[in-house]
């Protein structure tokens, strides 16, 4: 594998205001975080200083493709599809450590083909943040993980020009490329005949098993109840699980298309009539996109920590969240009405099919 040296570039974290002070620079954002964090970065991007030019990358084009087409930040593909750190190519994390990003100059070690795109963009600064979790402990208007990061990355006088009492706009281009949309539509046509409606279920995340929607039995019961009310539903399982009749797996439908995940999901989202999911990348994407009836399933976290409100969504919250007092943290108590989610608090620790079905009946 060919490794190219690039630099020097000034390497910064989010702290101490050093990044926020940059003007008229070309900034490479190294973002080795999860898919949901790529979605949330979309809310940060429009707030960044517009005198700078921005590019963003990581090893894992399944996630990098989330920001393809963004008018604010250029997505640079690494040539590695699945999320990784680049070590298998000979240079983990571009050959530097997070500890080195304290404002000094560094030299990057960049594998091919990413090295070509980085050289073409010609950055003179690099941002790598560990993207600290707030867990509801920051007050409005910086109460979500993304808003808190913006507080650290954007100078206060610029932040003051935005109305932070309203949902933040996103810098994500939610439309898939035309060729991808056509290919996804051709696959959907195999299972989604005229007059049928599409429900997508995302039952499990990657980062924490405690936020998953049970063992699959609740999802199966929901599918049976949904089709029991109206039989014209077709369901796609993001985990490729057997959830009942007329349920199809995401990978079994689309894996042969050989395109990055986020690009495929953008195309799928354009056809969804109902989305049900736990707080992971697909749910965060649908909530940020808007226009899709969505039900969030919150078992171990609170939506106030992560997402902007969406009028097409209902957040169903299990009892554990209130038992731990997560709804009493300052992220919730300090928010204005304009940023309130539509919440359905349950008295049960688990989320059974019935409250999810009731939420669905309110949305579709």
C-alpha positions in Angstrom: 0.0 0.0 0.0 1.3 3.4 -1.0 1.6 5.9 1.9 2.1 9.6 1.1 3.4 12.2 3.6 1.5 15.5 3.7 2.1 18.6 5.7 2.9 20.3 7.8 -0.7 21.2 8.9 -1.8 22.7 12.1 -3.7 20.0 14.1 -6.4 21.0 16.6 -9.0 19.5 18.9 -12.3 21.3 19.8 -11.0 22.7 23.1 -9.4 26.0 24.1 -11.0 28.0 21.3 -8.1 27.5 18.9 -10.2 26.0 16.2 -12.9 28.6 16.5 -10.3 31.3 15.9 -9.3 30.0 12.5 -10.1 32.2 9.5 -9.6 31.8 5.8 -8.1 28.3 6.1 -8.5 25.0 4.4 -9.5 22.6 7.0 -9.5 18.8 6.9 -11.9 17.3 9.5 -10.9 13.8 10.5 -14.1 12.2 11.9 -13.6 8.6 13.1 -17.0 8.4 14.7 -20.3 6.5 14.2 -22.9 7.0 11.5 -25.2 8.9 13.8 -22.4 11.3 14.6 -22.0 11.9 10.9 -25.6 12.8 10.8 -25.2 15.1 13.8 -22.2 16.8 12.3 -24.6 17.9 9.6 -26.1 20.2 12.2 -22.7 21.6 13.2 -21.5 22.3 9.6 -23.8 25.3 8.8 -22.6 27.0 12.0 -18.9 26.8 11.2 -17.0 29.9 10.1 -17.9 30.5 6.4 -14.5 32.1 5.6 -12.9 28.6 5.8 -13.1 25.7 3.3 -13.9 22.3 4.8 -13.4 18.7 3.8 -14.2 15.6 6.0 -13.1 12.0 6.0 -12.5 8.8 7.9 -11.6 5.3 7.0 -15.0 3.9 6.3 -16.9 5.2 3.2 -20.1 3.6 4.4 -20.2 6.6 6.7 -18.3 9.2 4.6 -21.0 8.9 2.0 -23.4 10.5 4.4 -21.9 13.9 3.5 -21.6 13.4 -0.2 -23.2 16.4 -2.0 -23.0 18.7 1.0 -22.7 22.3 0.0 -20.7 23.1 3.1 -18.1 20.3 3.5 -16.5 18.1 0.9 -16.6 14.4 1.6 -13.3 12.6 0.8 -13.5 8.9 0.3 -10.8 6.7 1.8 -11.3 3.7 -0.5 -12.1 1.6 2.6 -15.8 0.7 2.7 -16.3 -0.6 6.3 -15.4 1.6 9.3 -11.8 1.2 10.4 -8.8 3.3 11.6 -6.5 2.9 8.6 -4.0 0.7 10.4 -4.6 -2.1 7.9 -3.4 0.3 5.2 -0.2 1.1 7.1 -1.1 4.4 9.0 -3.6 4.4 11.7 -5.5 7.7 12.1 -3.5 9.4 9.4 -0.3 8.7 11.2 -1.0 10.9 14.2 -2.7 10.7 17.6 -5.4 12.8 19.1 -3.0 13.9 21.8 -0.9 15.6 19.1 -3.8 17.8 18.1 -3.0 20.6 20.4 -2.4 23.4 18.0 1.1 22.4 16.7 2.1 21.4 13.2 2.1 17.7 12.3 2.8 15.7 9.2 0.2 13.3 8.0 0.7 9.8 6.6 -2.1 9.2 4.2 -2.7 5.9 2.2 -3.7 5.9 -1.4 -6.3 6.8 -2.8 -7.3 9.2 0.0 -3.9 10.8 -0.4 -4.9 12.1 -3.9 -8.0 13.8 -2.6 -6.3 15.3 0.4 -3.5 16.7 -1.8 -6.1 18.1 -4.2 -8.0 19.8 -1.4 -4.7 21.1 0.0 -5.6 21.6 3.7 -3.4 23.7 6.0 -5.2 22.7 9.2 -6.8 19.6 10.6 -9.5 19.1 13.2 -9.8 15.8 15.1 -12.3 15.9 18.1 -13.2 13.0 20.3 -16.7 14.5 20.2 -17.5 14.4 23.9 -20.8 13.0 25.1 -23.0 15.4 27.0 -25.6 12.9 28.4 -28.0 15.7 29.1 -25.6 17.8 31.3 -25.3 20.9 29.1 -28.1 23.5 29.1 -30.0 25.0 26.3 -29.1 26.1 23.7 -26.2 23.6 23.8 -28.1 20.7 25.2 -27.5 18.1 22.4 -24.2 16.5 21.6 -24.0 18.4 18.3 -24.9 21.8 19.8 -22.4 21.4 22.6 -19.7 20.7 20.0 -20.7 23.7 18.0 -20.3 25.8 21.2 -16.7 24.7 21.3 -16.0 25.0 17.5 -17.7 28.3 16.7 -16.8 31.7 18.2 -19.6 33.2 20.3 -20.2 36.3 18.2 -20.9 34.0 15.2 -23.2 31.7 17.1 -25.2 34.8 18.2 -26.2 35.4 14.6 -28.2 32.1 14.5 -31.7 31.6 16.1 -30.8 28.6 18.3 -34.3 28.5 19.7 -35.4 26.8 16.5 -34.3 23.4 15.1 -30.9 23.6 13.5 -30.8 23.1 9.8 -28.6 20.3 8.4 -25.7 20.5 6.0 -26.4 16.9 4.8 -27.7 16.5 1.3 -30.4 14.0 1.9 -31.0 13.1 -1.8 -29.2 10.1 -3.2 -27.5 10.3 -6.6 -30.0 9.6 -9.4 -28.3 6.4 -10.4 -28.4 5.1 -6.8 -32.0 6.0 -6.5 -32.9 4.2 -9.6 -31.0 1.1 -8.6 -32.7 1.0 -5.2 -36.1 1.6 -6.7 -35.5 -1.3 -9.0 -34.8 -3.6 -6.1 -37.8 -2.3 -4.1 -40.0 -3.0 -7.1 -39.4 -6.7 -6.5 -41.2 -6.6 -3.1 -43.2 -3.3 -3.1 -46.0 -3.6 -5.6 -48.4 -0.7 -6.3 -50.6 0.2 -3.3 -48.2 -1.3 -0.7 -46.6 0.8 2.0 -43.1 0.5 3.3 -42.1 0.3 7.0 -38.5 0.1 8.0 -37.4 -1.3 11.4 -34.0 -0.6 12.9 -34.0 -2.6 16.1 -30.4 -2.6 17.1 -27.5 -0.2 17.2 -23.7 -0.8 17.1 -22.3 1.1 20.0 -24.4 -0.1 23.0 -26.6 -3.3 23.3 -28.6 -1.7 26.1 -30.3 0.6 23.7 -31.5 -2.2 21.5 -35.3 -3.0 21.1 -35.4 -6.3 23.1 -34.5 -9.6 21.5 -36.7 -9.3 18.4 -39.9 -10.6 19.9 -41.3 -7.1 20.4 -40.5 -6.2 16.8 -42.2 -9.4 15.5 -45.3 -8.6 17.6 -45.4 -5.1 16.2 -45.1 -6.3 12.6 -48.0 -8.8 13.2 -50.1 -6.1 14.8 -49.3 -3.5 12.1 -50.3 -5.9 9.3 -53.3 -7.1 11.4 -54.7 -3.6 11.2 -53.8 -2.9 7.6 -52.4 -5.7 5.5 -50.8 -3.7 2.8 -47.5 -3.1 4.8 -44.2 -4.4 3.5 -41.4 -4.3 6.1 -37.6 -4.1 5.8 -35.5 -5.1 8.7 -32.2 -3.2 8.9 -30.7 -6.2 10.8 -32.0 -8.8 8.3 -34.0 -10.5 11.0 -37.0 -12.8 10.5 -39.8 -10.6 11.8 -42.8 -12.2 10.1 -44.6 -12.3 6.8 -43.5 -9.9 4.0 -40.4 -8.9 5.9 -37.2 -8.4 3.9 -33.6 -7.8 5.0 -31.8 -4.6 4.0 -28.6 -6.5 3.1 -30.5 -9.2 1.2 -32.2 -6.6 -0.9 -29.3 -4.1 -1.5 -25.9 -5.7 -0.8 -25.4 -6.6 -4.4 -25.6 -3.0 -5.4 -22.1 -2.5 -4.0 -22.5 1.1 -2.9 -21.7 2.7 0.5 -24.4 2.2 3.1 -25.3 5.9 3.7 -25.8 6.4 -0.1 -28.1 3.4 -0.3 -30.0 4.5 2.9 -30.6 8.0 1.4 -32.3 6.4 -1.5 -34.3 4.0 0.7 -35.4 6.9 3.0 -37.1 8.6 0.0 -39.5 5.7 -0.2 -40.2 5.0 3.5 -43.8 5.4 4.7 -43.0 4.6 8.4 -39.7 4.2 10.2 -39.3 2.6 13.6 -35.9 2.5 15.3 -33.6 2.8 18.3 -31.1 5.7 18.6 -28.6 4.7 16.0 -27.6 6.0 12.6 -30.7 5.2 10.6 -33.1 6.9 13.2 -30.9 10.0 13.5 -30.8 10.2 9.7 -34.6 10.0 9.4 -35.2 12.5 12.1 -32.7 15.0 10.6 -34.1 14.4 7.1 -37.7 15.1 7.9 -40.7 14.2 5.8 -40.8 10.5 7.0 -43.2 9.4 9.8 -40.8 8.1 12.5 -41.0 6.5 15.9 -37.9 6.6 18.1 -37.5 3.9 20.7 -35.6 5.2 23.7 -34.7 2.5 26.2 -31.5 3.7 27.8 -31.0 7.3 26.5 -33.1 10.5 26.2 -33.8 12.1 22.8 -33.0 15.6 24.2 -29.4 14.6 24.3 -29.1 14.0 20.6 -31.7 15.1 18.1 -33.5 18.2 16.9 -37.3 18.0 17.1 -39.2 16.6 14.2 -42.9 17.3 13.7 -43.3 13.9 11.9 -41.9 11.9 14.8 -43.0 10.5 18.1 -40.3 9.4 20.6 -41.4 6.5 22.8 -39.4 6.4 26.0 -39.1 3.5 28.4 -39.4 3.7 32.2 -35.6 3.3 32.8 -35.0 6.7 31.3 -37.2 8.4 34.0 -36.2 6.1 36.7 -32.6 7.4 36.2 -33.8 11.0 36.1 -32.6 11.5 32.6 -35.7 13.6 31.8 -34.8 15.9 34.8 -31.3 16.8 33.5 -30.7 20.3 32.4 -30.8 19.4 28.7 -34.5 18.8 29.1 -35.5 21.3 31.8 -33.9 24.3 30.2 -35.3 23.8 26.7 -37.9 26.2 25.2 -41.2 24.8 23.9 -40.0 25.4 20.3 -37.5 22.6 20.7 -39.7 20.0 22.5 -40.0 16.5 21.1 -43.3 14.7 20.9 -42.7 12.3 23.7 -44.6 9.2 24.9 -43.3 8.1 28.3 -44.1 4.5 29.3 -44.5 3.0 32.7 -42.8 -0.2 31.6 -39.1 -0.9 31.2 -39.6 -2.6 27.9 -41.3 -1.2 24.9 -44.0 -3.6 23.8 -45.7 -3.6 20.4 -48.9 -1.8 21.6 -47.5 1.7 22.3 -45.5 1.6 19.1 -48.6 0.7 17.2 -50.5 3.5 18.8 -47.8 6.0 17.8 -47.9 4.6 14.3 -51.7 5.2 14.2 -51.1 8.8 15.0 -48.5 9.3 12.3 -49.8 7.4 9.3 
